[in-house]
Amino acid sequence: FENTPTKPADFDWKSFYPEAFESNEKNGVIPKVEMADIGCGFGGLLFSLSPLFPDKLILGIEIREKVVEYVSTKILDHRKGVDCVSPEAFNIAVLRTN
């Protein structure tokens, strides 16, 4: 637990939202997660909220490891434009925790 952040400001959010940090670093603005979906399951709400709140960072929290892997892959695929109409999901991420 020695590498566990003691507060959200110490967490490496850039690895979860690289595009948000790249676009805001020039301005000196540090983006913050503003919405959370606790028990996000397969990410339906995350993907629904993403285009409605494009300027907000949204975090899904899920306890099941395989489900987190699935949602993470789905997010990355959407960011690359794989199997979706338009690239999106730059403002959503998922984290495994309980």
Secondary structure, 3 states (H helix, E strand, C coil): CCCCCCCHHHCCHHHCCHHHHHHHHCCCCCCCEEEEEECCCCCHHHHHHHHHCCCCEEEEEECCHHHHHHHHHHHHHHHHCCCCCCCCCCCEEEEECC
